[in-house]
Amino acid sequence: MTRLLGSFFIIIILLVAFPGKTIAFSDDKKLILIHLDGVSSHHLLQELNKGNLPNLESFFGQEGRIDYTITYFPSKTPTVISSIRDGISLDESLLPGWERANAENGDVSGLIVSFLQMAFSKSRLATTNLIYGLPAFDFLAGPALINTADYLKDYNVLQFYWYKVDTHGHFYGEEAYVQQIAEFDRQFGRLTKRLDDDVNIVIYSDHGMTFGEGVEMDLKMEELIGDDLIVFSYPSVYLANSELSEHYARKLVDNSEIDYTFFQKEDGNVKGFHQKGIIYFNGKNDLINYEFEGEDVLGYYSKGYNGEYFDVQEWLSFTHDLDYPLAPVNLYTFLMNENSGDIVTMLDQTKYLQTGYSRSGNHGGFTSRDMTTPLFVKGPNVDHLYGRRYFWLPDLFNEIKEIDFDQHPPRERHFISGRYDFRRNRPVTELSFSPIYRVRYGANFYMDNFSAIDRVDVWGKVDLFRSYLARVWLGTGVEIRDSDIRPLLKFQYDIHIRRFVIQNSLATNRQYYFKVSWEATPWLAVETVNLNSLGLRFDF
């Protein structure tokens, strides 16, 4: 009896280990938010016009597609992921790139720190989406995306990150990149066949992709700046002495393949160098203007601009379909950010920064190839965005309100199941209750030829890991057989494939078994254990 009480005490600890959080997005609203990594409007419109994206075209039509959506600057994945959900502006974003230096003490935050900060800024279900972007595992991305339809029974808001397009562009070049856009269209088409009409769908892209001439700059940057260089993380250069920003900005343009450099002057305005002249972005009362010496390389004046001070929306309206969309706002605002570095370096649209990872294409620049992305919306709660020609991505969740991205069910589903074990000629009943999210407790009752209960397993378990494809549980409990009480440990690994769940279970008091469940409805499933039993499970 002492061991029994001790085991139940462990179960109680498990039950209160993780506090729950209730759903904020109202019950009549469902949202699937898809981050489509690395897709430019240039390439997407090209493929749409060829008829290669039939599912996106038919599902959203022209009304639900905003072709000229200008993304965050710099056009980098960590910048967008860590900022977009909370509507964080360019001057406040924490991750301008993969590396950055502290403005006060020069301490460098490296790739691993930035990666983890980006990864864990996402929802728990979506954290492992990064794995599905790796070429060795990207075959899992499609099944995981399609599974989101099933998770809507418990979650009002789902976030999914599709990285395959971006990674193939970096590794294999433009042809493979375009093929992966079509692959997303195919998998998205399979998802839409499983969705109700009232589900809201939002697809945004964090940046585009530039292909062309690869430029390696790390060694050149060290050569030209020397000991004054703390770290270079394209597009930002962090200097030991910020007072030398203008000197090195000029030197980089004159002596390297960098096309543009920008830095913040003492008065807070922005100055830029290029081979054919100088650029000025000047601020006044939340308005910004553009002036130049030499050649108007941005091409704004030839389009009718005359040095006026514009706000964000005016610049967006004027430049959304030009080669350098929203450049004054992006450069001026970004250089106000304490994380931006001292100099912003830019390559033109025929060149990309080549690294070990980005062998065949890259992004991070300020041309339309990197900055202009598509935005897709459909659903009763996002229809106010229909029909727009242009949009600024940082505003997305200022316009789609009342979304709790961290919501989850207040508890797991209770269930009761019964099955008949043909091999041992006995029925088995299982009861499971959940007081809070990620915690279950329950009991399995094993009969002896229908005459009496031969054995009872009482247990509690905690969810350690969850993704759109898998879930891992760890639990403890006791086995009760006549007057004999024995403690037990159990480990469970679930694989989710559409309406099928394959549950692999190990316990110290029995052999390994696998249970296959087919969810006929959201509340009824057909189950078999080791293919030698059959039964039903009712969820509630």
Beta strands, then each sheet from edge to edge (+ up, - down):
strand 1: 30-36
strand 2: 65-70
strand 3: 100-101
strand 4: 108-109
strand 5: 157-162
strand 6: 199-204
strand 7: 213-215
strand 8: 229-233
strand 9: 236-239
strand 10: 260-264
strand 11: 270-274
strand 12: 277-284
strand 13: 287-294
strand 14: 343-346
strand 15: 351-353
strand 16: 372-378
strand 17: 390-392
strand 18: 415-421
strand 19: 426-433
strand 20: 439-448
strand 21: 452-466
strand 22: 470-481
strand 23: 484-497
strand 24: 500-507
strand 25: 510-521
strand 26: 524-529
strand 27: 533-539
sheet 1: 5+ 1+ 6+ 16- 2+ 17+
sheet 2: 3+ 4-
sheet 3: 7+ 15+
sheet 4: 8+ 9- 14+ 10- 11+ 12- 13+
sheet 5: 18+ 19- 20+ 21- 22+ 23- 24+ 25- 26+ 27- 18+
end
